[in-house]
Structures are given as C-alpha cells and as structure tokens.
Amino acid sequence: MSEQIKDPPLNTQEELSDILLVFDKEKKKILAVKGIDQNGNLETVDPTRKNQNQFMRVDKQGDLFSNFFSNFFSQLKDPTNFSFFKIPALLAVDTSKEMQKQIDRPTPEGEQLMKQYEIKPNNQKNEINMETAQTNPETSEYKYKPEQIDWETLNHLGLSKEKLEKMSLLDPLLKGYKTNELVPVSLNLGTAVTRMDARLSLKQNDEGQVVLAIHGIRKEPNLNYPFFGHEFSKEDKDNLLQTGNMGRIVDLTNPKNNEIMPSIISIDRLTNEVIALRTDFIKIPDEIKGVKLSEEQKQTLFEGKPLTLEGMVSKKGTAFDASVQFNADKRFVEFLFDRNDPNKQNQTQGAPKNFRDKELDNDQYQKLKDGQTVYISGLVDKKGKEYNGYITYNKETNKTDFSFQNPDKIKEQIKPSEAHKTQTAVNSEGKTNEATKNIQEPLKSGQTNPDDKKQQQQQESSAPAKSKGPKM
C-alpha cells in the first residue's frame, strides 16, 4: 500500500513565508496586510493569532519577494500613508505588539526594531539597473549564458526556454537587456498565485547567481519618494510625465557602497518603472537621420537635454524637423513623443523630396513646397509598368496627393461658363435673376429668360399690377 502524501504541517509553511505588516500613519496603528482591493485600497486586519489565516503570506526567497513587493506597492493607492515591514511568519504577532509599543511610546530599542524589518520601496533591487548597458542590442556580445539560468524556477513562472526562444526574447535577455514587450508571468507565492504582465531581464544577485528580474506594470511612476538619494523637483516630475525623460544629469548614491553615480533618468513607457543610466554608458552617435552633430549638440544630448534638429530625412525621403533626447531605458537617442498620444510624434514634416521612390529635382521640390502642382514622370507601379501624373502637397494635412489629370485644369473645367453663370447662380447659389425670379422650377442649361408661355405667365402673374388710375 503506497504511503499517502499529506500537506506539510503549519509550522513548516510558516518557516517558508513572511508576513507583511503595515504602519497606518493616519490610524497610528500596526496592522497585518490582507491584500489590495480593486480600487487600490489596502485591506488590513488586526495582527492577532485569531486573524492569522487572513494574513498575506509571501515567499521568503529574496528575488521573488523583491519582485512581488515592487508590483504590490505600485498598485497601491496613496502609498505615502503607509510604512511596510516584512516579518517572519512565526514572529509576526509578537513583533507587531512590540512595534505598536514603539508607536505609542517611542524608545531607541523600538526604533531599531522598526528599522530592522522596514521595507523601503526605493531599495527594491528591480527599481534601477545600473550595471547593464555594457553591450549593444545589435551586436553579438552576450553577458549571460543559457546554462547560468535556473530554468526550473523559470518553469514555475510559466517561462520555459522554448517559450522564450519562440517569442524571440531569449537573445536580448542573454545580452543583458530587458524584453522590449510585456510577457505574461504566473508568480506562485505559496499560498497565493499572482498573474501579471511584465518586462523581464536577467541580473546577478549578491551571490553571483543569474536570476530573473520581473518588471511589473505600475499605475504611475513613483516620483514621490527619494530615488537612490535624489528627490524629484516639480520640474523633474513635469519633464518625466510629459516626455518620459528628466532632462538633466543628477548624482545618485549606490546603497551598497555609497558610490556616487552621475546618471540620467527616464520612465519605462511599458511599465512606468523609473530607470536610471550611468553617464559612463551613454553613447551619442555622430549623425542622426542625415544630420551631422556638432560637439555642442553631442554634449547637449549627453547631458540628457532635449535637442531640436532641422533637415533630417526619413526612410521615405521626407525632410522633417524634430526634437530628440537620450532615453535611459532604451539607451539611445529617441524622437520625442507626446506621452498623452503615443502615436503623435513631436515633429513638423514638410513636402517630400522623394515620391514613390522617384526623387524630385530642385525645381520640382521648390514648386511642391510652394503649394504648386508638379508633373512627375517615370513612376513605376507594382507590376513594373511606368506611369506619369501630377502631385500636390497639402500643408494642413501634411499629405501629398496624386492625380493622373492636372488638378488645376480640372478646377478650371468645373467653373461655369459665361452662358451658364445665371443658371449656376440661381439653382446652386440661391441668387436671384430679375428676368426669371418668379419662375417656379429650376432654370435649364444656359437659360436667362422664360423659355415658354407657362414660365412667361408665372413671371408676369407674380409681377405687381400696374396702376390704372381713377375712373372718370
């Protein structure tokens, strides 16, 4: 008879999990966390033994907890109202009582206890990635090897090697980059399972092991807390929320060794995570879209500031002006977008230099820019046949229109001739012609007077009667 497998005893589960305690600054109370409701409000219970089955339990493993808490914190409404503490499950109830004593009657010993277990959001390991950016995503240089990855742990997250390869995500991960798209992840925390969409990256932990970092989606960037020693000014926040880039170099402090790191800061547009990049890793190109950068322009971009460039040329040959800026998350110079409308690029395009792979000469290009119609020959259709036609550029819509017939002559053709002006004015424009104003049907082509007895009678019968004078 085979031995029946039983659930582990409670104390084993408690040894493997931690409890989240929270200090509610408004209520001045230490409470145990139950979860977050659908509106982002924190759900809590009193930290008593009677309520233990309602406590939120989380896995003690460092990296899993870091990812879990970062995502948990990002979903929370009004996070500044709370301070959080991670307590081993077996100690949670007794420790909560000692913490409440510290709230009610502060002592140096109680303050040390609070610091021992407090979780600070800006200390989460996946909040910043300073050690990457050593390779270019277009190169074949790899930072990690597949055999360094703990595939068994990733399988528990629903992320097998085969799945990552099929999604074309393994290669950028091995090169030290975050995935450029969101990936569905199932996070098993023991007594709870969390499903989320996140960007992924690989990193080395303090023991030198390669572990997976999960960059979950936040409701909004967390700019109300110090970020590695930097407090965001109003201008910093406005820049980050408007363009995704802070626009200046600031000194950040590495909490591990207190190293000062000059860095630029941007927002991950997919997750709203705050990302910093050390200036050591900023590489400015010599040329952008056909415009060669001066040393002064390179320095502007290196300092994280926006720069307006004129006379760039798109892949289609269209000349355009645009604002560009170095992005810490993407690690390259990007065109600035309106954060409220990601599809709208902050650039002013002009008349195209090329049209359907046919380059315009200087005279044609100038006429097109001036709003004139340009005849263009030698165009080739999809079947390889040549054709000719006329193009006009509409500055309001920023579009180039094509026609086989000269649109200027078409406009001339639709203008009424002298013989038809009266008909057009009366029938289409609502104007009045004295000789036909009382006729009750539309005028015929070229008509300026009544053309039969019926219309003549209509015109005369509606005319005012002539005075005959008094009878004698």
C-alpha angles and dihedrals in degrees: 000000000000119000114253114238112230131197113266115262118267095254090059091054090048092051089056098048142059131215125226113228121187135200108219102209093197096051093034089225139127109230138173118246119241097175143274123292124226091269093056095256118143115246115210143169134196109277096243130134089246090062097044094110089061096053117112107244121202133187114266093221107118103227095041090050093047091054093043096050094044091055092041092052093047091058094051121109114225096003092177089072092069144057117201133214131191111215129178106254094240091056100038101099097043093042092050089058091052090048092051089053088055091052092050098039113013120215133171090247092051091049090054090051091053092049091049094062103026119120116213114200094216090058093062108121095227095054093086137019111203102153099061130072090084094122136044116241089227094057128081094237114125126201096190137031125226091239090060091064121094096231093178091063091045090051088058087056091052091254114121124176090247092053093050091048092049090052090048089239103116095074097057090043091055089049090058099258135127116248110266091225139045117269126201110244130186110206115197110202097178102254094029137040120213123196119196145152113243146156114248135214138167125236141162118254125214090277092054095252120140108241135175119253116206114208104197127196116268124203089232139346113284101237099147096080129066110268109216089325096319119115113205115238121214089259091050091052093046092051094047094048094044103042104007091242128092094215103222145063117258133180113249124190122229104225092209098061105001090245113165110233120191103216147161122230132217139164123250100236093207098051106015088235117154109241129191129194124195114238088236087075099046111114117185117199122232093231138027120196094332096317115115111219122230120223089254092054091048090052091051091054092043089057090055094250125139118254129197115219125192130204100026117157123222125217089264091055095254116147114227145162123225146164115246134188139175112257118210094206097048092035095219141080110280136189109252117250132194103256090213091054111031091184093058115085120205096237138107113226125200140196111315121254088206128041120194091339092309114119116221120226119237094264093051092046093051092049091049091051089050091056096254126139113256126202111221127188136187097047114154125215127212091272092055096254120138122236138172135213150137129284131196129185120224109205093193096056095027089228133130113222124206128206133173089216126056103263090207091060091044088057090051091050094054093052111104116252121235089263093055101039093096092050092049093046094050101038102034108022100038094237126145130243112198094216094053105024095116097047108115100211131060117277118257125238110300093357118151101156138032107288101196142026093264094056090042090055091048091051094047099040092056092047117103113268117255116245113249096190127227121319117251 
